Amino acid sequence: MAGKKALLVDDVADTGKSLQLARAHVLQHGAADARIATLYKKPWSIIKPDYCEAETNCWVVFPWERKETLRKIVMKHREKGVIDAEMAKLVKAGLPKQLAKRFLKEIFEAGKC
C-alpha cells in the first residue's frame, strides 16, 4: 500500500465504525490516501463518505440479503407472534409475497428457528 491511493467501497455507512477501522488500517500500511465510497449513508454515521449516492435513516435491504433479513426477523420475533406483521412490512416494501413465503418455508425446514 505504500504511497498508493485506496478506495474503500461498502454498501452502507451505518455506524461508520467498520469503515473508520478500514481507513485507519489502510493508512497505517502506508497508503497516500484512503477515500470511501458507499451507496447509502446514515445520518448518524461517524464516517462521512467521500462518495455517496444517498443519505437515509431507513432500514436498507439489498436484493442479495432478502432471505437473511427474513431469517433474522423470524429469529427475533418467533416467540412474539409478529412474524406475519413483519412479513407484511417486507411485502409492502417490495419483497414479492411468494418469495417471502418460500423463504419462510426454507427457514423453518432448515431448522434455523
Biopython code that builds the backbone (N, CA, C, O; Angstrom):
import numpy as np
from Bio.PDB.StructureBuilder import StructureBuilder

atoms = [
    (1, "MET", "N", (0.817, -1.199, 0.000)),
    (1, "MET", "CA", (0.000, 0.000, 0.000)),
    (1, "MET", "C", (0.862, 1.266, 0.000)),
    (1, "MET", "O", (0.354, 2.358, -0.253)),
    (2, "ALA", "N", (2.125, 1.131, 0.275)),
    (2, "ALA", "CA", (2.995, 2.295, 0.421)),
    (2, "ALA", "C", (2.874, 3.244, -0.769)),
    (2, "ALA", "O", (3.157, 2.882, -1.911)),
    (3, "GLY", "N", (2.448, 4.461, -0.469)),
    (3, "GLY", "CA", (2.350, 5.502, -1.469)),
    (3, "GLY", "C", (1.173, 5.402, -2.423)),
    (3, "GLY", "O", (1.004, 6.270, -3.279)),
    (4, "LYS", "N", (0.371, 4.384, -2.299)),
    (4, "LYS", "CA", (-0.760, 4.201, -3.221)),
    (4, "LYS", "C", (-2.022, 4.868, -2.693)),
    (4, "LYS", "O", (-2.151, 5.147, -1.501)),
    (5, "LYS", "N", (-2.940, 5.112, -3.607)),
    (5, "LYS", "CA", (-4.253, 5.646, -3.246)),
    (5, "LYS", "C", (-5.228, 4.481, -3.158)),
    (5, "LYS", "O", (-5.212, 3.585, -4.003)),
    (6, "ALA", "N", (-6.078, 4.494, -2.131)),
    (6, "ALA", "CA", (-7.035, 3.406, -1.933)),
    (6, "ALA", "C", (-8.458, 3.941, -1.973)),
    (6, "ALA", "O", (-8.736, 5.054, -1.528)),
    (7, "LEU", "N", (-9.346, 3.127, -2.512)),
    (7, "LEU", "CA", (-10.769, 3.432, -2.489)),
    (7, "LEU", "C", (-11.462, 2.288, -1.762)),
    (7, "LEU", "O", (-11.466, 1.154, -2.240)),
    (8, "LEU", "N", (-12.048, 2.589, -0.606)),
    (8, "LEU", "CA", (-12.789, 1.609, 0.181)),
    (8, "LEU", "C", (-14.254, 1.722, -0.209)),
    (8, "LEU", "O", (-14.821, 2.814, -0.190)),
    (9, "VAL", "N", (-14.870, 0.595, -0.562)),
    (9, "VAL", "CA", (-16.249, 0.596, -1.043)),
    (9, "VAL", "C", (-17.105, -0.280, -0.133)),
    (9, "VAL", "O", (-16.724, -1.402, 0.199)),
    (10, "ASP", "N", (-18.260, 0.241, 0.265)),
    (10, "ASP", "CA", (-19.195, -0.501, 1.106)),
    (10, "ASP", "C", (-20.609, -0.139, 0.682)),
    (10, "ASP", "O", (-20.826, 0.873, 0.016)),
    (11, "ASP", "N", (-21.571, -0.972, 1.070)),
    (11, "ASP", "CA", (-22.947, -0.688, 0.686)),
    (11, "ASP", "C", (-23.554, 0.437, 1.525)),
    (11, "ASP", "O", (-24.184, 1.344, 0.981)),
    (12, "VAL", "N", (-23.366, 0.383, 2.857)),
    (12, "VAL", "CA", (-23.970, 1.381, 3.741)),
    (12, "VAL", "C", (-22.971, 1.822, 4.804)),
    (12, "VAL", "O", (-22.308, 0.989, 5.422)),
    (13, "ALA", "N", (-22.864, 3.120, 5.014)),
    (13, "ALA", "CA", (-22.131, 3.650, 6.168)),
    (13, "ALA", "C", (-23.169, 3.830, 7.262)),
    (13, "ALA", "O", (-23.834, 4.864, 7.333)),
    (14, "ASP", "N", (-23.308, 2.818, 8.120)),
    (14, "ASP", "CA", (-24.320, 2.863, 9.181)),
    (14, "ASP", "C", (-23.712, 3.534, 10.408)),
    (14, "ASP", "O", (-23.826, 4.751, 10.553)),
    (15, "THR", "N", (-23.079, 2.785, 11.281)),
    (15, "THR", "CA", (-22.393, 3.427, 12.405)),
    (15, "THR", "C", (-21.123, 4.097, 11.907)),
    (15, "THR", "O", (-20.689, 5.112, 12.451)),
    (16, "GLY", "N", (-20.530, 3.521, 10.866)),
    (16, "GLY", "CA", (-19.283, 4.044, 10.321)),
    (16, "GLY", "C", (-18.043, 3.460, 10.969)),
    (16, "GLY", "O", (-16.926, 3.740, 10.534)),
    (17, "LYS", "N", (-18.225, 2.650, 12.006)),
    (17, "LYS", "CA", (-17.078, 2.115, 12.751)),
    (17, "LYS", "C", (-16.203, 1.192, 11.903)),
    (17, "LYS", "O", (-14.977, 1.274, 11.970)),
    (18, "SER", "N", (-16.816, 0.316, 11.107)),
    (18, "SER", "CA", (-16.005, -0.598, 10.287)),
    (18, "SER", "C", (-15.257, 0.168, 9.196)),
    (18, "SER", "O", (-14.117, -0.168, 8.876)),
    (19, "LEU", "N", (-15.880, 1.179, 8.634)),
    (19, "LEU", "CA", (-15.197, 1.994, 7.626)),
    (19, "LEU", "C", (-14.068, 2.811, 8.250)),
    (19, "LEU", "O", (-13.013, 2.982, 7.641)),
    (20, "GLN", "N", (-14.286, 3.307, 9.447)),
    (20, "GLN", "CA", (-13.250, 4.051, 10.161)),
    (20, "GLN", "C", (-12.039, 3.143, 10.419)),
    (20, "GLN", "O", (-10.894, 3.553, 10.226)),
    (21, "LEU", "N", (-12.306, 1.919, 10.853)),
    (21, "LEU", "CA", (-11.247, 0.948, 11.112)),
    (21, "LEU", "C", (-10.509, 0.586, 9.822)),
    (21, "LEU", "O", (-9.280, 0.515, 9.807)),
    (22, "ALA", "N", (-11.253, 0.357, 8.748)),
    (22, "ALA", "CA", (-10.641, 0.002, 7.464)),
    (22, "ALA", "C", (-9.762, 1.135, 6.941)),
    (22, "ALA", "O", (-8.655, 0.896, 6.457)),
    (23, "ARG", "N", (-10.256, 2.361, 7.039)),
    (23, "ARG", "CA", (-9.472, 3.515, 6.574)),
    (23, "ARG", "C", (-8.180, 3.636, 7.385)),
    (23, "ARG", "O", (-7.108, 3.844, 6.817)),
    (24, "ALA", "N", (-8.278, 3.509, 8.697)),
    (24, "ALA", "CA", (-7.095, 3.600, 9.561)),
    (24, "ALA", "C", (-6.090, 2.501, 9.210)),
    (24, "ALA", "O", (-4.886, 2.752, 9.164)),
    (25, "HIS", "N", (-6.578, 1.295, 8.966)),
    (25, "HIS", "CA", (-5.709, 0.161, 8.625)),
    (25, "HIS", "C", (-4.945, 0.433, 7.324)),
    (25, "HIS", "O", (-3.735, 0.216, 7.251)),
    (26, "VAL", "N", (-5.646, 0.899, 6.320)),
    (26, "VAL", "CA", (-5.019, 1.180, 5.021)),
    (26, "VAL", "C", (-3.975, 2.290, 5.160)),
    (26, "VAL", "O", (-2.884, 2.192, 4.597)),
    (27, "LEU", "N", (-4.306, 3.331, 5.899)),
    (27, "LEU", "CA", (-3.357, 4.434, 6.092)),
    (27, "LEU", "C", (-2.148, 3.993, 6.917)),
    (27, "LEU", "O", (-1.025, 4.424, 6.653)),
    (28, "GLN", "N", (-2.373, 3.142, 7.909)),
    (28, "GLN", "CA", (-1.263, 2.630, 8.725)),
    (28, "GLN", "C", (-0.297, 1.786, 7.897)),
    (28, "GLN", "O", (0.877, 1.658, 8.245)),
    (29, "HIS", "N", (-0.786, 1.219, 6.818)),
    (29, "HIS", "CA", (0.067, 0.423, 5.943)),
    (29, "HIS", "C", (0.657, 1.254, 4.803)),
    (29, "HIS", "O", (1.105, 0.708, 3.795)),
    (30, "GLY", "N", (0.653, 2.565, 4.970)),
    (30, "GLY", "CA", (1.388, 3.437, 4.069)),
    (30, "GLY", "C", (0.650, 4.023, 2.889)),
    (30, "GLY", "O", (1.277, 4.648, 2.033)),
    (31, "ALA", "N", (-0.654, 3.849, 2.806)),
    (31, "ALA", "CA", (-1.390, 4.438, 1.685)),
    (31, "ALA", "C", (-1.265, 5.958, 1.728)),
    (31, "ALA", "O", (-1.310, 6.568, 2.796)),
    (32, "ALA", "N", (-1.108, 6.553, 0.563)),
    (32, "ALA", "CA", (-1.021, 8.008, 0.473)),
    (32, "ALA", "C", (-2.376, 8.655, 0.727)),
    (32, "ALA", "O", (-2.454, 9.778, 1.226)),
    (33, "ASP", "N", (-3.435, 7.945, 0.384)),
    (33, "ASP", "CA", (-4.792, 8.469, 0.548)),
    (33, "ASP", "C", (-5.754, 7.288, 0.634)),
    (33, "ASP", "O", (-5.527, 6.249, 0.015)),
    (34, "ALA", "N", (-6.819, 7.450, 1.397)),
    (34, "ALA", "CA", (-7.849, 6.412, 1.504)),
    (34, "ALA", "C", (-9.204, 7.097, 1.467)),
    (34, "ALA", "O", (-9.608, 7.759, 2.423)),
    (35, "ARG", "N", (-9.884, 6.932, 0.373)),
    (35, "ARG", "CA", (-11.214, 7.519, 0.220)),
    (35, "ARG", "C", (-12.270, 6.437, 0.370)),
    (35, "ARG", "O", (-11.994, 5.247, 0.215)),
    (36, "ILE", "N", (-13.494, 6.881, 0.678)),
    (36, "ILE", "CA", (-14.587, 5.948, 0.932)),
    (36, "ILE", "C", (-15.754, 6.240, 0.000)),
    (36, "ILE", "O", (-16.145, 7.392, -0.188)),
    (37, "ALA", "N", (-16.305, 5.170, -0.584)),
    (37, "ALA", "CA", (-17.497, 5.266, -1.429)),
    (37, "ALA", "C", (-18.551, 4.307, -0.876)),
    (37, "ALA", "O", (-18.256, 3.146, -0.593)),
    (38, "THR", "N", (-19.779, 4.800, -0.725)),
    (38, "THR", "CA", (-20.887, 3.952, -0.276)),
    (38, "THR", "C", (-22.126, 4.262, -1.110)),
    (38, "THR", "O", (-22.249, 5.337, -1.697)),
    (39, "LEU", "N", (-23.033, 3.299, -1.148)),
    (39, "LEU", "CA", (-24.311, 3.555, -1.799)),
    (39, "LEU", "C", (-25.167, 4.462, -0.918)),
    (39, "LEU", "O", (-25.764, 5.429, -1.391)),
    (40, "TYR", "N", (-25.214, 4.129, 0.377)),
    (40, "TYR", "CA", (-26.033, 4.895, 1.322)),
    (40, "TYR", "C", (-25.222, 5.280, 2.541)),
    (40, "TYR", "O", (-24.261, 4.605, 2.909)),
    (41, "LYS", "N", (-25.628, 6.381, 3.163)),
    (41, "LYS", "CA", (-25.034, 6.846, 4.409)),
    (41, "LYS", "C", (-26.162, 7.152, 5.374)),
    (41, "LYS", "O", (-27.154, 7.784, 5.011)),
    (42, "LYS", "N", (-25.997, 6.693, 6.615)),
    (42, "LYS", "CA", (-26.968, 7.011, 7.661)),
    (42, "LYS", "C", (-26.564, 8.344, 8.286)),
    (42, "LYS", "O", (-25.373, 8.638, 8.384)),
    (43, "PRO", "N", (-27.537, 9.158, 8.711)),
    (43, "PRO", "CA", (-27.226, 10.478, 9.274)),
    (43, "PRO", "C", (-26.325, 10.409, 10.507)),
    (43, "PRO", "O", (-25.601, 11.363, 10.791)),
    (44, "TRP", "N", (-26.359, 9.302, 11.239)),
    (44, "TRP", "CA", (-25.592, 9.178, 12.475)),
    (44, "TRP", "C", (-24.209, 8.554, 12.270)),
    (44, "TRP", "O", (-23.473, 8.365, 13.238)),
    (45, "SER", "N", (-23.848, 8.237, 11.037)),
    (45, "SER", "CA", (-22.549, 7.616, 10.770)),
    (45, "SER", "C", (-21.411, 8.536, 11.205)),
    (45, "SER", "O", (-21.445, 9.742, 10.960)),
    (46, "ILE", "N", (-20.395, 7.945, 11.861)),
    (46, "ILE", "CA", (-19.236, 8.737, 12.279)),
    (46, "ILE", "C", (-18.302, 9.005, 11.103)),
    (46, "ILE", "O", (-17.404, 9.842, 11.199)),
    (47, "ILE", "N", (-18.511, 8.303, 10.008)),
    (47, "ILE", "CA", (-17.728, 8.498, 8.779)),
    (47, "ILE", "C", (-18.594, 9.212, 7.747)),
    (47, "ILE", "O", (-19.758, 8.863, 7.547)),
    (48, "LYS", "N", (-18.030, 10.183, 7.117)),
    (48, "LYS", "CA", (-18.699, 10.870, 6.007)),
    (48, "LYS", "C", (-18.003, 10.415, 4.722)),
    (48, "LYS", "O", (-16.895, 10.862, 4.430)),
    (49, "PRO", "N", (-18.645, 9.528, 3.953)),
    (49, "PRO", "CA", (-18.005, 9.023, 2.731)),
    (49, "PRO", "C", (-17.648, 10.150, 1.762)),
    (49, "PRO", "O", (-18.337, 11.166, 1.677)),
    (50, "ASP", "N", (-16.566, 9.939, 1.047)),
    (50, "ASP", "CA", (-16.160, 10.907, 0.025)),
    (50, "ASP", "C", (-17.115, 10.864, -1.164)),
    (50, "ASP", "O", (-17.345, 11.870, -1.836)),
    (51, "TYR", "N", (-17.662, 9.682, -1.406)),
    (51, "TYR", "CA", (-18.615, 9.487, -2.497)),
    (51, "TYR", "C", (-19.794, 8.691, -1.946)),
    (51, "TYR", "O", (-19.609, 7.641, -1.331)),
    (52, "CYS", "N", (-20.998, 9.194, -2.170)),
    (52, "CYS", "CA", (-22.188, 8.541, -1.623)),
    (52, "CYS", "C", (-23.382, 8.860, -2.517)),
    (52, "CYS", "O", (-23.547, 9.997, -2.958)),
    (53, "GLU", "N", (-24.204, 7.862, -2.781)),
    (53, "GLU", "CA", (-25.376, 8.068, -3.627)),
    (53, "GLU", "C", (-26.493, 8.793, -2.889)),
    (53, "GLU", "O", (-27.095, 9.720, -3.429)),
    (54, "ALA", "N", (-26.776, 8.370, -1.640)),
    (54, "ALA", "CA", (-27.901, 8.972, -0.920)),
    (54, "ALA", "C", (-27.746, 8.788, 0.584)),
    (54, "ALA", "O", (-27.068, 7.876, 1.057)),
    (55, "GLU", "N", (-28.391, 9.677, 1.312)),
    (55, "GLU", "CA", (-28.461, 9.552, 2.768)),
    (55, "GLU", "C", (-29.863, 9.080, 3.128)),
    (55, "GLU", "O", (-30.849, 9.550, 2.561)),
    (56, "THR", "N", (-29.947, 8.149, 4.074)),
    (56, "THR", "CA", (-31.241, 7.636, 4.504)),
    (56, "THR", "C", (-31.176, 7.210, 5.959)),
    (56, "THR", "O", (-30.137, 6.762, 6.444)),
    (57, "ASN", "N", (-32.292, 7.354, 6.646)),
    (57, "ASN", "CA", (-32.375, 6.813, 8.002)),
    (57, "ASN", "C", (-33.228, 5.543, 7.997)),
    (57, "ASN", "O", (-33.552, 5.002, 9.054)),
    (58, "CYS", "N", (-33.589, 5.073, 6.801)),
    (58, "CYS", "CA", (-34.404, 3.861, 6.651)),
    (58, "CYS", "C", (-33.535, 2.608, 6.727)),
    (58, "CYS", "O", (-32.327, 2.638, 6.496)),
    (59, "TRP", "N", (-34.197, 1.523, 7.056)),
    (59, "TRP", "CA", (-33.552, 0.219, 7.048)),
    (59, "TRP", "C", (-33.373, -0.171, 5.588)),
    (59, "TRP", "O", (-34.344, -0.184, 4.831)),
    (60, "VAL", "N", (-32.164, -0.486, 5.184)),
    (60, "VAL", "CA", (-31.868, -0.817, 3.797)),
    (60, "VAL", "C", (-31.681, -2.331, 3.671)),
    (60, "VAL", "O", (-30.862, -2.925, 4.371)),
    (61, "VAL", "N", (-32.452, -2.946, 2.767)),
    (61, "VAL", "CA", (-32.323, -4.379, 2.485)),
    (61, "VAL", "C", (-32.016, -4.525, 1.000)),
    (61, "VAL", "O", (-32.811, -4.126, 0.149)),
    (62, "PHE", "N", (-30.861, -5.098, 0.701)),
    (62, "PHE", "CA", (-30.459, -5.293, -0.683)),
    (62, "PHE", "C", (-31.008, -6.620, -1.207)),
    (62, "PHE", "O", (-31.272, -7.527, -0.418)),
    (63, "PRO", "N", (-31.184, -6.747, -2.525)),
    (63, "PRO", "CA", (-31.767, -7.968, -3.097)),
    (63, "PRO", "C", (-31.037, -9.251, -2.684)),
    (63, "PRO", "O", (-31.674, -10.291, -2.509)),
    (64, "TRP", "N", (-29.731, -9.191, -2.529)),
    (64, "TRP", "CA", (-28.959, -10.388, -2.205)),
    (64, "TRP", "C", (-29.051, -10.780, -0.728)),
    (64, "TRP", "O", (-28.509, -11.814, -0.337)),
    (65, "GLU", "N", (-29.725, -9.976, 0.098)),
    (65, "GLU", "CA", (-29.829, -10.301, 1.520)),
    (65, "GLU", "C", (-31.268, -10.424, 2.014)),
    (65, "GLU", "O", (-31.517, -10.388, 3.219)),
    (66, "ARG", "N", (-32.210, -10.570, 1.090)),
    (66, "ARG", "CA", (-33.619, -10.645, 1.493)),
    (66, "ARG", "C", (-33.899, -11.856, 2.374)),
    (66, "ARG", "O", (-34.585, -11.739, 3.389)),
    (67, "LYS", "N", (-33.374, -13.016, 1.994)),
    (67, "LYS", "CA", (-33.640, -14.228, 2.776)),
    (67, "LYS", "C", (-33.022, -14.120, 4.168)),
    (67, "LYS", "O", (-33.661, -14.474, 5.158)),
    (68, "GLU", "N", (-31.802, -13.642, 4.249)),
    (68, "GLU", "CA", (-31.136, -13.494, 5.547)),
    (68, "GLU", "C", (-31.877, -12.493, 6.428)),
    (68, "GLU", "O", (-31.981, -12.695, 7.637)),
    (69, "THR", "N", (-32.388, -11.424, 5.838)),
    (69, "THR", "CA", (-33.159, -10.442, 6.596)),
    (69, "THR", "C", (-34.416, -11.076, 7.167)),
    (69, "THR", "O", (-34.742, -10.868, 8.336)),
    (70, "LEU", "N", (-35.116, -11.841, 6.362)),
    (70, "LEU", "CA", (-36.326, -12.517, 6.837)),
    (70, "LEU", "C", (-35.983, -13.529, 7.930)),
    (70, "LEU", "O", (-36.725, -13.662, 8.903)),
    (71, "ARG", "N", (-34.867, -14.241, 7.776)),
    (71, "ARG", "CA", (-34.442, -15.196, 8.799)),
    (71, "ARG", "C", (-34.190, -14.490, 10.130)),
    (71, "ARG", "O", (-34.586, -14.990, 11.183)),
    (72, "LYS", "N", (-33.539, -13.342, 10.087)),
    (72, "LYS", "CA", (-33.274, -12.579, 11.314)),
    (72, "LYS", "C", (-34.574, -12.117, 11.968)),
    (72, "LYS", "O", (-34.695, -12.135, 13.193)),
    (73, "ILE", "N", (-35.540, -11.706, 11.158)),
    (73, "ILE", "CA", (-36.839, -11.288, 11.703)),
    (73, "ILE", "C", (-37.518, -12.470, 12.388)),
    (73, "ILE", "O", (-38.068, -12.331, 13.480)),
    (74, "VAL", "N", (-37.477, -13.628, 11.742)),
    (74, "VAL", "CA", (-38.091, -14.826, 12.329)),
    (74, "VAL", "C", (-37.414, -15.160, 13.654)),
    (74, "VAL", "O", (-38.091, -15.437, 14.644)),
    (75, "MET", "N", (-36.090, -15.135, 13.678)),
    (75, "MET", "CA", (-35.355, -15.453, 14.907)),
    (75, "MET", "C", (-35.683, -14.460, 16.021)),
    (75, "MET", "O", (-35.821, -14.846, 17.182)),
    (76, "LYS", "N", (-35.803, -13.208, 15.674)),
    (76, "LYS", "CA", (-36.064, -12.170, 16.676)),
    (76, "LYS", "C", (-37.490, -12.237, 17.211)),
    (76, "LYS", "O", (-37.712, -12.007, 18.399)),
    (77, "HIS", "N", (-38.446, -12.545, 16.362)),
    (77, "HIS", "CA", (-39.857, -12.436, 16.741)),
    (77, "HIS", "C", (-40.596, -13.766, 16.849)),
    (77, "HIS", "O", (-41.818, -13.773, 16.995)),
    (78, "ARG", "N", (-39.899, -14.870, 16.781)),
    (78, "ARG", "CA", (-40.601, -16.162, 16.746)),
    (78, "ARG", "C", (-41.490, -16.383, 17.956)),
    (78, "ARG", "O", (-42.511, -17.063, 17.851)),
    (79, "GLU", "N", (-41.128, -15.827, 19.099)),
    (79, "GLU", "CA", (-41.933, -16.018, 20.304)),
    (79, "GLU", "C", (-42.953, -14.903, 20.494)),
    (79, "GLU", "O", (-43.849, -15.026, 21.329)),
    (80, "LYS", "N", (-42.838, -13.846, 19.753)),
    (80, "LYS", "CA", (-43.714, -12.689, 19.943)),
    (80, "LYS", "C", (-44.945, -12.719, 19.041)),
    (80, "LYS", "O", (-45.825, -11.867, 19.160)),
    (81, "GLY", "N", (-45.007, -13.684, 18.152)),
    (81, "GLY", "CA", (-46.178, -13.810, 17.286)),
    (81, "GLY", "C", (-46.368, -12.676, 16.302)),
    (81, "GLY", "O", (-47.500, -12.371, 15.926)),
    (82, "VAL", "N", (-45.293, -12.049, 15.880)),
    (82, "VAL", "CA", (-45.425, -10.916, 14.961)),
    (82, "VAL", "C", (-44.781, -11.184, 13.600)),
    (82, "VAL", "O", (-44.576, -10.259, 12.815)),
    (83, "ILE", "N", (-44.466, -12.439, 13.325)),
    (83, "ILE", "CA", (-43.808, -12.762, 12.056)),
    (83, "ILE", "C", (-44.653, -12.331, 10.867)),
    (83, "ILE", "O", (-44.131, -11.767, 9.906)),
    (84, "ASP", "N", (-45.961, -12.594, 10.924)),
    (84, "ASP", "CA", (-46.834, -12.214, 9.807)),
    (84, "ASP", "C", (-46.839, -10.706, 9.586)),
    (84, "ASP", "O", (-46.820, -10.243, 8.445)),
    (85, "ALA", "N", (-46.865, -9.946, 10.665)),
    (85, "ALA", "CA", (-46.862, -8.484, 10.547)),
    (85, "ALA", "C", (-45.547, -7.997, 9.951)),
    (85, "ALA", "O", (-45.539, -7.097, 9.111)),
    (86, "GLU", "N", (-44.438, -8.587, 10.381)),
    (86, "GLU", "CA", (-43.134, -8.195, 9.849)),
    (86, "GLU", "C", (-43.010, -8.589, 8.377)),
    (86, "GLU", "O", (-42.458, -7.839, 7.572)),
    (87, "MET", "N", (-43.530, -9.776, 8.031)),
    (87, "MET", "CA", (-43.501, -10.205, 6.637)),
    (87, "MET", "C", (-44.343, -9.259, 5.783)),
    (87, "MET", "O", (-43.961, -8.929, 4.660)),
    (88, "ALA", "N", (-45.482, -8.825, 6.309)),
    (88, "ALA", "CA", (-46.338, -7.889, 5.574)),
    (88, "ALA", "C", (-45.601, -6.581, 5.299)),
    (88, "ALA", "O", (-45.773, -5.984, 4.236)),
    (89, "LYS", "N", (-44.783, -6.136, 6.249)),
    (89, "LYS", "CA", (-43.994, -4.911, 6.045)),
    (89, "LYS", "C", (-43.002, -5.102, 4.902)),
    (89, "LYS", "O", (-42.825, -4.213, 4.069)),
    (90, "LEU", "N", (-42.355, -6.275, 4.868)),
    (90, "LEU", "CA", (-41.400, -6.547, 3.793)),
    (90, "LEU", "C", (-42.096, -6.618, 2.440)),
    (90, "LEU", "O", (-41.576, -6.117, 1.443)),
    (91, "VAL", "N", (-43.272, -7.240, 2.403)),
    (91, "VAL", "CA", (-44.042, -7.322, 1.156)),
    (91, "VAL", "C", (-44.443, -5.917, 0.714)),
    (91, "VAL", "O", (-44.352, -5.582, -0.467)),
    (92, "LYS", "N", (-44.883, -5.105, 1.660)),
    (92, "LYS", "CA", (-45.259, -3.724, 1.338)),
    (92, "LYS", "C", (-44.059, -2.936, 0.814)),
    (92, "LYS", "O", (-44.209, -2.042, -0.019)),
    (93, "ALA", "N", (-42.862, -3.279, 1.314)),
    (93, "ALA", "CA", (-41.646, -2.590, 0.884)),
    (93, "ALA", "C", (-41.130, -3.094, -0.460)),
    (93, "ALA", "O", (-40.172, -2.544, -1.004)),
    (94, "GLY", "N", (-41.774, -4.157, -1.009)),
    (94, "GLY", "CA", (-41.390, -4.598, -2.344)),
    (94, "GLY", "C", (-40.964, -6.047, -2.482)),
    (94, "GLY", "O", (-40.735, -6.506, -3.601)),
    (95, "LEU", "N", (-40.848, -6.791, -1.373)),
    (95, "LEU", "CA", (-40.500, -8.208, -1.467)),
    (95, "LEU", "C", (-41.723, -8.975, -1.964)),
    (95, "LEU", "O", (-42.775, -8.918, -1.327)),
    (96, "PRO", "N", (-41.614, -9.694, -3.087)),
    (96, "PRO", "CA", (-42.768, -10.448, -3.584)),
    (96, "PRO", "C", (-43.284, -11.434, -2.530)),
    (96, "PRO", "O", (-42.497, -12.133, -1.891)),
    (97, "LYS", "N", (-44.602, -11.486, -2.353)),
    (97, "LYS", "CA", (-45.216, -12.311, -1.313)),
    (97, "LYS", "C", (-44.837, -13.784, -1.474)),
    (97, "LYS", "O", (-44.540, -14.455, -0.485)),
    (98, "GLN", "N", (-44.843, -14.289, -2.698)),
    (98, "GLN", "CA", (-44.494, -15.694, -2.927)),
    (98, "GLN", "C", (-43.057, -15.977, -2.515)),
    (98, "GLN", "O", (-42.759, -17.047, -1.985)),
    (99, "LEU", "N", (-42.170, -15.026, -2.756)),
    (99, "LEU", "CA", (-40.775, -15.189, -2.371)),
    (99, "LEU", "C", (-40.644, -15.200, -0.849)),
    (99, "LEU", "O", (-39.884, -15.994, -0.294)),
    (100, "ALA", "N", (-41.379, -14.326, -0.182)),
    (100, "ALA", "CA", (-41.366, -14.293, 1.285)),
    (100, "ALA", "C", (-41.853, -15.619, 1.849)),
    (100, "ALA", "O", (-41.267, -16.144, 2.797)),
    (101, "LYS", "N", (-42.917, -16.164, 1.277)),
    (101, "LYS", "CA", (-43.447, -17.456, 1.737)),
    (101, "LYS", "C", (-42.427, -18.575, 1.520)),
    (101, "LYS", "O", (-42.232, -19.427, 2.386)),
    (102, "ARG", "N", (-41.779, -18.560, 0.352)),
    (102, "ARG", "CA", (-40.772, -19.583, 0.064)),
    (102, "ARG", "C", (-39.608, -19.494, 1.041)),
    (102, "ARG", "O", (-39.133, -20.511, 1.547)),
    (103, "PHE", "N", (-39.146, -18.263, 1.306)),
    (103, "PHE", "CA", (-38.052, -18.072, 2.253)),
    (103, "PHE", "C", (-38.437, -18.575, 3.637)),
    (103, "PHE", "O", (-37.646, -19.252, 4.293)),
    (104, "LEU", "N", (-39.659, -18.246, 4.091)),
    (104, "LEU", "CA", (-40.115, -18.705, 5.408)),
    (104, "LEU", "C", (-40.121, -20.229, 5.477)),
    (104, "LEU", "O", (-39.672, -20.814, 6.463)),
    (105, "LYS", "N", (-40.626, -20.861, 4.437)),
    (105, "LYS", "CA", (-40.673, -22.326, 4.400)),
    (105, "LYS", "C", (-39.258, -22.899, 4.500)),
    (105, "LYS", "O", (-39.020, -23.832, 5.267)),
    (106, "GLU", "N", (-38.322, -22.346, 3.730)),
    (106, "GLU", "CA", (-36.937, -22.823, 3.751)),
    (106, "GLU", "C", (-36.295, -22.608, 5.117)),
    (106, "GLU", "O", (-35.549, -23.461, 5.597)),
    (107, "ILE", "N", (-36.584, -21.471, 5.741)),
    (107, "ILE", "CA", (-36.016, -21.166, 7.059)),
    (107, "ILE", "C", (-36.507, -22.169, 8.095)),
    (107, "ILE", "O", (-35.715, -22.700, 8.873)),
    (108, "PHE", "N", (-37.810, -22.427, 8.106)),
    (108, "PHE", "CA", (-38.364, -23.368, 9.080)),
    (108, "PHE", "C", (-37.924, -24.803, 8.800)),
    (108, "PHE", "O", (-37.656, -25.561, 9.732)),
    (109, "GLU", "N", (-37.847, -25.181, 7.525)),
    (109, "GLU", "CA", (-37.415, -26.540, 7.182)),
    (109, "GLU", "C", (-35.949, -26.774, 7.519)),
    (109, "GLU", "O", (-35.557, -27.893, 7.850)),
    (110, "ALA", "N", (-35.146, -25.731, 7.437)),
    (110, "ALA", "CA", (-33.720, -25.857, 7.756)),
    (110, "ALA", "C", (-33.491, -25.941, 9.262)),
    (110, "ALA", "O", (-32.384, -26.235, 9.714)),
    (111, "GLY", "N", (-34.542, -25.682, 10.033)),
    (111, "GLY", "CA", (-34.431, -25.772, 11.486)),
    (111, "GLY", "C", (-33.615, -24.663, 12.106)),
    (111, "GLY", "O", (-33.025, -24.840, 13.172)),
    (112, "LYS", "N", (-33.578, -23.513, 11.442)),
    (112, "LYS", "CA", (-32.795, -22.394, 11.952)),
    (112, "LYS", "C", (-33.592, -21.520, 12.898)),
    (112, "LYS", "O", (-33.151, -20.427, 13.253)),
    (113, "CYS", "N", (-34.750, -21.981, 13.308)),
    (113, "CYS", "CA", (-35.517, -21.195, 14.270)),
    (113, "CYS", "C", (-36.341, -22.120, 15.141)),
    (113, "CYS", "O", (-37.064, -21.656, 16.022)),
]
sb = StructureBuilder()
sb.init_structure("model")
sb.init_model(0)
sb.init_chain("A")
sb.init_seg("    ")
for serial, (resi, resn, name, xyz) in enumerate(atoms, 1):
    if name == "N":
        sb.init_residue(resn, " ", resi, " ")
    sb.init_atom(name, np.array(xyz, "f"), 0.0, 1.0, " ", f" {name:<3s}", serial, name[0])
structure = sb.get_structure()
